[in-house]
Amino acid sequence: MYMSGAITRSATVRHLMQGDVQFGFDLPAEVDDHLQRAAERVTCRAESLQALNDALESGPGQLEVLVALYKFHFYQGETRRARDFVFQALVKSARQGRFSYDHATLNADSTDWNDPRGPGRVFLYSLKALAFIRLRENDLEDAQSILDTLARLDPSDQVGAGVIRDLLLAMDDE
C-alpha cells in the first residue's frame, strides 16, 4: 500500500511540474537523470536525497547539483546543512567565473552577472539564498550586508533579492 501511494505522489508531482524540471543548461545526461529522479521522489526524503547524492557523485563540478542540494536541505528545515552547500556553490561558482568568493570585494565589472548560463548568475542566486538563511538565523546584519552586495551587483534585481529585502524590512518594523 505504501509503495502505491509513493508512486501516485511521484506521478502527481511529475504531472504538476509538466514533465522534466529544468535544472540548468547543458548538464551531462547522467547528472540530469539523477536530478530528475530527485524531483520525482521529492515526497520521499531518503530517495530524493539519494538521487541528489548520486548527482553529486556523477557531476562534482556541476553548480546545479549544489543548488539543488541547498534547496533540498533548506526545505527540509536543515538550515545548517543548506548553508554548507550554499558556501560550496559560492566558492565553486567564483572559481569557475574567476572572481573572488568574498562578496564584499565584488563590483559590477568582476564578471558578467547578467549571463543566465554563467557562474556569476549562480553566485548571485546562491548569495540570495545565503541572505535568506541569515534572515532565518536572525543574523539581520549579515543578511543586510549580503542584500547590499546583491543590490550593487544586480541593480535590476534579476535574481529576485527584493523579496528577501522586503522580509528584512518587515522584520525591522516589528
C-alpha positions in Angstrom: 0.0 0.0 0.0 2.8 2.5 0.9 4.6 1.9 -2.4 1.4 2.5 -4.3 1.0 5.8 -2.5 4.6 6.8 -3.2 4.1 6.0 -6.9 0.9 8.0 -7.0 2.6 11.0 -5.3 5.5 10.8 -7.7 3.2 10.8 -10.7 1.3 13.7 -9.2 4.5 15.7 -8.7 5.6 14.9 -12.2 2.2 16.0 -13.5 2.2 19.2 -11.6 5.7 20.0 -12.9 4.5 19.3 -16.5 7.4 17.0 -17.2 11.1 17.4 -16.5 12.4 20.1 -14.3 14.9 22.5 -15.9 17.9 22.4 -13.5 20.3 24.1 -15.8 21.8 24.3 -19.2 24.0 21.6 -20.9 24.0 19.3 -17.9 25.5 15.8 -18.6 22.7 13.4 -19.1 23.6 11.2 -16.2 23.6 14.2 -13.8 20.2 15.4 -15.2 18.7 11.9 -14.8 19.7 11.9 -11.1 18.3 15.4 -10.6 15.0 14.4 -12.4 14.8 11.3 -10.1 15.3 13.6 -7.1 12.5 15.8 -8.2 10.2 12.9 -8.9 10.9 11.4 -5.5 10.5 14.8 -3.6 7.9 13.3 -1.4 10.2 10.6 -0.2 13.1 12.3 1.6 15.5 9.3 1.6 15.1 8.5 -2.1 15.3 12.2 -3.2 18.4 12.7 -1.1 20.0 9.5 -2.6 19.3 10.8 -6.1 20.9 14.2 -5.2 24.0 12.4 -3.8 24.2 10.3 -6.9 24.1 13.5 -9.0 26.8 15.0 -6.9 29.0 11.9 -7.4 28.3 11.9 -11.1 28.9 15.6 -11.6 31.0 17.0 -8.7 31.7 20.2 -10.7 28.1 20.9 -11.5 26.9 24.0 -9.8 23.3 23.0 -10.4 23.7 20.0 -8.2 24.9 22.2 -5.3 21.9 24.5 -5.8 19.5 21.5 -5.8 21.2 20.2 -2.6 21.0 23.6 -0.7 17.3 24.0 -1.7 16.5 20.4 -0.6 18.1 20.8 2.8 16.6 24.3 3.3 13.1 22.9 2.6 13.8 20.1 5.0 14.5 22.6 7.7 18.1 21.7 7.8 19.4 25.3 7.6 23.0 24.5 8.7 23.4 21.8 6.0 21.8 24.1 3.4 24.3 26.9 4.4 27.2 24.4 3.8 26.0 23.7 0.3 25.4 27.5 -0.4 29.0 28.2 0.6 30.2 25.4 -1.7 28.2 26.9 -4.5 29.6 30.3 -3.9 33.2 29.1 -3.8 32.8 26.9 -6.8 30.9 29.5 -8.9 33.6 32.1 -8.0 36.3 29.7 -9.1 34.6 28.9 -12.4 34.0 32.6 -13.1 37.4 33.6 -11.9 36.3 36.2 -9.4 36.5 36.4 -5.6 34.0 34.5 -3.5 34.2 37.4 -0.9 31.0 39.2 -1.9 32.1 42.4 -0.2 35.0 42.8 -2.7 33.0 42.4 -5.8 31.7 45.0 -8.2 29.7 45.2 -11.5 32.9 44.5 -13.5 34.0 41.4 -11.6 32.2 39.1 -14.1 29.2 39.1 -16.4 26.4 39.0 -13.8 23.7 39.1 -16.5 24.6 35.8 -18.2 21.8 33.4 -17.1 24.1 30.5 -18.0 27.2 31.8 -16.3 28.7 31.1 -12.9 28.1 34.7 -12.0 24.3 34.2 -12.0 24.6 31.0 -9.9 26.7 33.1 -7.5 24.0 35.7 -7.2 21.3 33.1 -6.7 23.4 31.5 -4.0 24.1 34.8 -2.4 20.4 35.4 -2.3 19.9 32.0 -0.7 22.5 32.9 1.9 20.8 36.2 2.7 17.5 34.3 3.3 19.3 31.7 5.5 20.9 34.5 7.5 17.5 36.1 7.9 16.1 32.8 9.2 19.1 32.5 11.6 18.2 36.0 12.8 21.5 37.4 11.7 20.0 40.6 10.3 23.2 42.5 10.0 24.8 39.8 7.7 21.6 39.5 5.7 21.6 43.2 5.1 25.3 43.2 4.1 24.6 40.4 1.6 21.5 42.2 0.2 23.6 45.4 -0.2 26.0 43.4 -2.3 23.2 42.0 -4.4 21.8 45.5 -5.0 25.2 46.6 -6.2 25.8 43.6 -8.4 22.3 43.1 -9.7 20.6 46.5 -9.7 17.8 45.3 -11.9 17.1 42.5 -9.4 17.2 39.7 -11.9 17.5 37.1 -9.1 14.7 38.5 -7.0 16.6 39.6 -3.9 13.9 42.3 -3.4 11.7 39.7 -1.8 14.3 38.9 0.8 14.9 42.7 1.3 11.2 43.2 1.9 11.2 40.4 4.5 14.1 42.0 6.3 12.4 45.4 6.3 9.3 43.8 7.7 11.4 42.2 10.5 13.0 45.6 11.2 9.5 47.1 11.6 8.5 44.6 14.3 
